Amino acid sequence: MSKDDSRAPQGNGSRVTHGGRHPSAQHGFVNTPVYRGSTVLFPTLEKLLSYDQRYTYGRNTTPTTDALCEAINEIEGADFTVLATSGLHAVSTAILSFAEAGDEILMTDSVYFPTRRFCDQVLTRMGVRTVYYDPLIGAKIADLLTDKTRLIFTESPGSQSFEMQDIPAIAAVARERGIWVLMDNTWATPLFFRAFEHGVDVSIQSATKYIVGHADALLGSIAANARAAPHVKRTSIALGNAAGSEETFLGLRGMRTLDVRLERHQRSGLEIARWLRDRPEVAEVLHPGLPGAPGHDIWSRDFLGATGLFSIVLDPVAREGLAAMLDHMRYFGMGYSWGGYESLIVPFDCSSYRTATVWKREGPALRLHIGLEDVADLKADLVAGFERMAAAVA
Ligand SMILES: *Cc1c(COP(=O)(O)O)cnc(C)c1O
């Protein structure tokens, strides 16, 4: 058959450029087109009644969604992938694939805030109890397990605060007790963290971030191992998940350059993180790829790279100082989400919502996304910002 079916080992660059592509199935055109559609026709009554054909209804699968799912399977090393309309939709669908009334789920206290909101607002109503745990708990998670624990949800590094979780230790405990391990693997992407090789059953991506990569679409993916796949598939179909065809195409387009973009995000991110550590305004740099930073040991042991997102904590400064810096940045935009080609900066404060751990820092914290601009320009932008900050509070 086609070259895509070769099982020889591949590098990431080859995987992302060739995964899910079948030019011979579309007249030789390199890219899978956008299939828009709801109705799929069946040629005979027999086939209609037995659903005996590859495509049956637009909500289920199309050649466009198949192409992206196949590519994600390949880079994740998963048995099954389904798309969702957003990263958060992927998270909620993944949790609902396993949680039942009366269950407890263990949720890292450093989780992406809207995931926490889903648990507190929706799961609670369904009789599922969420128990938050310290992201640094490691194998001690065993102490929190009860006979009601259905799943452990992980995210490493943690959103905003960048705690690195000991995923293999947590997964070992879970496996022994027959508990599912879910991971939000958006930060590292499957290229920089091989979730399934570290014991995870379900790996979730906000594809909105690096897979789409251009801040022009919302998309999520849920990748599962063989054991978890039937649960995810059944639930996703039952919930009516249907990622948009245009968004899926943008995910495919982004996928082709994922490897080369991440290389640049990584290099520039590390260079700026290292440089920020020596700035007098900066009290702390939270970047697990940086030697000496919190979580660097786990990152070095388990991860294959770092992407462009990290946080810093500044020395205490008045609000006017921070505003003077952030209101006039040339390259760093202020806004939510990340993973596009552009640099972003947003202040954050985890202390208001944490329940299992205490986040306490004296100065303001900023999350930076290092985009594809030139490092020298980004440093100059930050220096000018620090100067405005100093002038405003002088
Ligand atoms: C952004 C994000 C999500 C949600 O993705 P959306 O596509 O915006 O819904 C989930 N998890 C993490 C870690 C994220 O950063």
PDBQT file of the ligand as one rigid body, heavy atoms in Angstrom, charges set to zero:
ROOT
HETATM    1  C1  LIG A 401      -6.058  26.252  26.888  1.00  0.00    +0.000 C 
HETATM    2  C2  LIG A 401      -6.018  25.015  27.665  1.00  0.00    +0.000 A 
HETATM    3  C3  LIG A 401      -7.099  24.144  27.685  1.00  0.00    +0.000 A 
HETATM    4  C4  LIG A 401      -8.402  24.459  27.005  1.00  0.00    +0.000 C 
HETATM    5  O1  LIG A 401      -8.285  24.589  25.629  1.00  0.00    +0.000 OA
HETATM    6  P1  LIG A 401      -9.406  25.352  24.783  1.00  0.00    +0.000 P 
HETATM    7  O2  LIG A 401      -9.173  24.859  23.407  1.00  0.00    +0.000 OA
HETATM    8  O3  LIG A 401      -9.156  26.812  24.956  1.00  0.00    +0.000 OA
HETATM    9  O4  LIG A 401     -10.740  24.942  25.330  1.00  0.00    +0.000 OA
HETATM   10  C5  LIG A 401      -6.982  22.964  28.394  1.00  0.00    +0.000 A 
HETATM   11  N1  LIG A 401      -5.857  22.675  29.061  1.00  0.00    +0.000 NA
HETATM   12  C6  LIG A 401      -4.800  23.487  29.066  1.00  0.00    +0.000 A 
HETATM   13  C7  LIG A 401      -3.568  23.090  29.808  1.00  0.00    +0.000 C 
HETATM   14  C8  LIG A 401      -4.831  24.691  28.375  1.00  0.00    +0.000 A 
HETATM   15  O5  LIG A 401      -3.782  25.512  28.412  1.00  0.00    +0.000 OA
ENDROOT
TORSDOF 0
